[in-house]
Structure formats: structure tokens, C-alpha cells
């Protein structure tokens, strides 16, 4: 089956599978499943063995017994080739179609079409999200009555369709992301290599292929959560491979002023220069700490000490010289003589959140580091308060 993971259009319009995004996707759904599992869920519906009618390419229309909140329109099913599943929202008169059909005989003028590649294709979607992306309508607070219909060849079948089970949706989406990571990790290096290229100015480009420290760290964090559920030794080995490039090679490492070790989200050529992206290194550090929590290793203890030492000494360089207490996204103003690359508002918030989180985590083991991280989190906070 094709795993249902997000496809990124960042830097490449035709789309690519981006390890950072997939790891974040899995972590997000892991967090949501932990929260949602504590909430009593209603409005969960299941349909079994959906098939076209014998004399028609489509089944009859099935109707949910009552209205369902748009926020709960999570769906899960596996669709065969050359088939489509239609959801008609009766109150808002929206028809959403998930299709693996190769031809274009579906009338798209009045429908929202979600094409599905691969066969059979596992589908886990939030219909509200698909509608909002295509329709731009504000539906979050609405309820609607749904009819559904399956179309395809006479022997096509959807064995099970589940609507409204957010906990199951989040759990299975988490497992899809972890399975993709397990399937695609380079066994020799431990990297999830990225082949999309990007230039930084006239003289700098990403290594080809490149291994992002942020991807390695976030993937490690996700796999740690998988290992906590499975206690599978293969998952532990994948965690060890994930952090290996962060301590044993220069795939994702750079040195600021030849002195301070940094874990690079975007490792550049020539390697003597670096971007020193702040959030990328902080996320990588979190991944190392997560890995070391379940699999304590002396070399990871040493790496955590080195990276925290570097961050403490380099944080002053991330303070904007003109905008009071605003943070920098990277240090390209120092390494490449670019203009100061101020963090966007969203990245400024990410810097605050990561520093606060790491300050709490390191409070007992690295109290002086924790104090510095707390100081800069508070300092950056004053810029938005």
C-alpha cells in the first residue's frame, strides 16, 4: 500500500517527500492522539463492503443518520484503482471526491476533486482541511448532513470506511509517518537524504544530496515515541542511525569561527561556511536529548554538552541590532555578509518556544545552560509582549 504522508511543494513545484515535514506531521498527530484519546468521542460511523451496484458503476447513496460537525470529518479507507468515493455535504451543497481514476470523466465544475496516486491507496484525511484548501469557506463551526457514494468497476470494493474517529485517524497517521521513515532511512549513514537543490547567493549551495540535522533530530524524536510503544529493537536501531550523522560525521555539522559546533538544518558547500539556522539546531538538539533518554550513550552526553556550549556562546549573535530583542533566523549576516535575516513572526515564536522547552528539560542536568536559555526566551518574549 502507498503510505499517506504529506508531499511538500517547498522549492519544487512538482512536489517531493521532505523528511522534516513528514517527521513534523507524525509528531503533530502523536501529540493530538495523546490529547484526543482522553476525550469521549461521538459521531463515529463505519461502512463495510462498499461496492457499485450490479447494473451501475456507482453504489446507492448512503446517508449518515444525523449531522456531523465539520471538525469531526476525519475519514479512513483504502481505495482500489480506477475508483472514486464521493461525499456530498447536503446543507452546504459541497461534493468532495477522492479518486484514483485515471480518466477525467468526473464533472469537476461542481465538485472538489482530490486525486489519489497509487493502488491500493490508504487514505487518511480530514475533509474539513481538504474543503478549506479548495473552497476557502469558513465551515469550522458548522454541522452538516453527509451522503456518500462509491463508484468504480464492478469488482471494486472499499472494505471499510470510517468517519469521525479522530483518535484512530491520528494514531494511524502517526504510524504512516514512522513507517515512511523506517522504509527510507539510508542504512549506511543513517540519513534521510534530500535531493532537492537550493542555492544561497552566488557562491553557496546545499550539498548534493543533503542530510539535514533538523530532519535527523525530528525523525529521532518521532521514532523514540514509536519505540516507547513497541519496544522493538529494530526501532531502537533506527534511532541510533538517525542521530549517528549528528555526532560521527560532517554530513550535517559546521563550526562557527572554527570553534563552536553547530548542527545545520541546511548543510552548505563549501563546508567552511554555514547558515547556522537557530531553530534547526534547537530541534536537532531536542532529538538528541530524546534519543539519549531511551538509549543513554556517552557520545550523546558529550554531543549535548558541545551543542549547548555552542548555543550559549552564539545566542548573542541572534539578537537584532536595530529591532529591540527580535531574533535572527540564521547568522548569514556574519558568515556570508548578507543583510540581517530577521526571523519572521512565526519563527520568532518558535525560537521562544524551543528555548523555553529546552530550558525546562536541561534545568537539572545543565542548570547554567537552562538559565541562559530562559534569559533569551524571556528577552525575545519582550519583543512581542
Secondary structure, 3 states (H helix, E strand, C coil): CECCCCCECCCCCCCECCHHHHHHHHHHHHHHHHHHCCCCCCCCEEEEEECCCCCCCECCCEECCCCEEHHHCEEEEEECCCCEEEEEECCCCEEEEEECCCCCCCCCCCEEEEECCCCCEEEEEEHHHHHHHHHCCCCCCCEECEEEEEECCCCCCEEEEEECCHHHHHHHHHHHHHHHHHHHCCCCCCCCCECCCCEECCCEEECCCECCHHHHHHHHHHHHHHHHHHCCHHHHHHHHHHHHHHHHCCCCEEEECCCEEEECCCCEECCCCCCCCHHHHHHHHHHHHHHHHHCCCHHHHHHHHHHHHHHHHHHHHHECCCCCCCEECCCHHHHCCCCCCECCHHHHHHHHHHHHHHHHHCCCCCHHHHHHHHHHHHHHHHCCC
